[in-house]
Amino acid sequence: MALAGDLSEFPLTDIIQLVDLSKKTGGVHLRGQRTGQSFDGWLFFRDGKIIGATLGGLAPLDAVYTFFSFTSGPFQFHEEKRLATPMLSVSNEVIIMEGVMRQDAWADLQRVIPSLAMVPRLVPNPASGSSEINLEAEGWRILTMVNGKNTINQIAQRSGLGEFRTCEIIAQFLQNGLIEIREPAPDEVVG
């Protein structure tokens, strides 16, 4: 099956549905950008069902959902690219529904957090007003890494929560006035 193009003209949901309909086995190589970062990864299928994904050091399901945030970039299906052991057992329908939801959420998050290279820092005197701020364990984990030096990307990697969840929490902190974010200085090493 010759399937190649650009995600701006043929979105990921269409690719998944076409591979599912044709019951193909193989891998789709995807390249794209989000929040100033370039990504290059694979989405694997067996008999039309998504069975895995690789993208940097992300967990397979996080990798799949990251692919949904690509609005453009080349893709190509390769029948010879196989995954020996399935990494995922979530249905294509559930993946598409969650992926589309995350795609919309990423668009909203990018308005607040334009780049994962941004550096969050605590606000010296947060104006909490009359409302209390309660943090769950994930929030505390992120807040302990906000030191004015770590980038959002570094915090996401170190927290183990992934980029999406980390950005959700940081956006909530910004909204609550607990932190502010800044661009890294030119002499700072961004990782």
C-alpha positions in Angstrom: 0.0 0.0 0.0 1.5 3.3 -1.1 0.6 5.8 1.6 2.6 8.9 2.0 2.0 12.6 2.2 1.8 15.5 4.6 -0.2 15.7 7.8 -1.5 19.1 6.8 -3.4 17.5 3.9 -4.0 14.0 5.4 -4.4 14.1 9.2 -3.4 11.3 11.5 -7.1 10.2 12.2 -7.5 9.6 8.4 -4.2 7.6 8.3 -5.3 5.4 11.3 -8.8 4.8 9.7 -7.3 3.9 6.3 -4.8 1.5 7.7 -7.5 0.0 9.9 -9.9 -0.4 7.0 -7.3 -2.1 4.8 -6.1 -4.3 7.8 -2.5 -3.6 7.0 0.6 -4.4 9.1 3.6 -2.1 9.1 4.8 1.2 10.4 4.0 4.8 9.6 7.1 7.1 9.9 6.0 10.6 11.0 7.9 13.8 11.3 6.4 17.0 12.8 6.9 20.0 15.1 5.2 21.2 18.2 6.1 24.0 20.7 9.4 24.7 18.8 10.6 21.1 18.9 11.1 18.7 16.0 9.9 15.1 16.4 10.6 12.0 14.4 8.9 8.7 15.2 7.0 5.5 14.2 3.4 4.3 14.7 3.1 0.6 14.3 0.0 -1.5 13.1 -0.8 -5.2 13.0 -3.9 -6.1 11.0 -5.0 -2.5 11.0 -4.8 -2.1 14.8 -2.3 0.2 16.5 0.1 -1.9 18.5 2.9 0.5 19.4 4.8 3.7 18.8 8.2 5.1 19.3 9.1 8.7 19.7 12.2 9.7 21.6 12.0 8.4 25.1 8.3 8.7 25.4 6.1 5.9 26.6 4.2 4.3 23.6 0.8 5.8 24.4 2.3 9.2 25.1 4.1 8.9 21.7 0.8 8.2 19.9 -0.9 11.2 21.5 2.1 13.4 20.7 1.6 12.5 17.0 -1.9 13.9 17.2 -0.4 17.3 18.0 1.4 17.5 14.7 -0.4 19.8 12.3 2.0 19.3 9.5 5.0 17.2 8.5 5.7 14.2 6.2 4.5 10.7 6.8 5.0 7.4 5.0 3.7 3.9 5.5 6.2 1.0 5.3 4.9 -2.5 5.2 8.4 -3.9 6.0 8.6 -2.0 9.3 7.2 -4.4 11.9 7.0 -4.5 15.6 7.7 -8.0 17.0 6.0 -7.5 20.4 2.9 -5.3 20.8 3.3 -2.4 23.2 -0.4 -1.3 23.2 -3.7 -2.9 23.4 -6.0 0.2 23.3 -8.6 0.2 20.5 -8.1 2.5 17.6 -11.4 4.2 18.4 -10.3 5.1 21.9 -6.9 6.3 20.7 -8.6 8.5 18.1 -11.0 10.0 20.6 -8.3 10.7 23.2 -5.9 11.9 20.5 -8.4 14.5 19.1 -9.2 15.7 22.6 -5.4 16.1 23.3 -5.0 17.9 20.0 -7.5 20.5 21.0 -6.0 20.7 24.5 -2.5 21.2 23.1 -3.8 24.1 20.9 -5.1 25.7 24.1 -1.9 25.0 26.1 0.3 26.5 23.3 -1.4 29.8 23.8 -0.3 29.8 27.5 3.0 27.9 27.0 4.4 28.7 23.6 7.6 26.6 24.0 8.8 23.8 26.2 12.1 25.8 26.4 10.3 28.3 28.7 11.6 28.4 32.3 9.0 28.6 35.1 9.8 30.2 38.4 7.9 30.7 41.6 6.2 34.0 42.1 7.7 35.6 45.3 4.3 36.7 46.8 1.5 34.9 45.1 -1.8 36.7 45.4 -4.0 33.8 46.4 -6.9 36.1 47.3 -9.5 34.3 49.4 -9.2 31.0 47.6 -7.2 28.1 48.8 -4.9 26.2 46.5 -4.9 22.4 47.0 -2.3 20.3 45.2 -2.4 16.7 44.3 0.7 14.5 44.3 1.5 15.3 40.7 1.2 19.0 41.3 3.6 18.8 44.2 6.1 16.8 42.1 6.0 19.5 39.4 6.2 22.4 41.9 9.3 21.0 43.5 11.1 21.2 40.2 10.1 24.8 39.5 13.3 26.6 40.4 13.8 29.3 37.8 16.5 27.2 36.0 14.7 24.0 34.8 12.9 24.3 31.5 9.4 22.9 31.1 10.9 20.2 28.9 13.4 19.2 31.6 10.6 19.2 34.2 8.4 17.0 32.0 11.3 14.5 31.5 12.3 14.4 35.2 8.8 14.2 36.6 7.9 11.1 34.6 4.4 12.6 33.9 5.0 13.4 30.2 4.8 16.7 28.3 1.1 16.9 28.1 0.3 16.4 31.8 3.3 18.6 32.9 2.0 21.4 30.7 -1.5 21.0 32.0 -0.2 21.4 35.6 2.1 24.3 34.8 -0.8 26.1 33.0 -2.9 25.6 36.1 -0.1 27.1 38.3 0.1 30.1 35.9 -3.6 30.6 36.1 -3.5 30.4 39.9 -0.6 32.9 40.0 1.8 30.6 41.7 4.4 30.8 39.0 5.5 32.8 36.0 7.4 31.7 32.9 10.2 33.4 31.0 12.4 32.7 27.9 15.7 31.2 28.8 18.7 33.6 28.6 20.9 33.1 25.5 23.8 31.8 27.7 21.6 29.1 29.4 21.8 25.6 28.3 18.4 24.3 27.3 17.7 20.6 27.5 
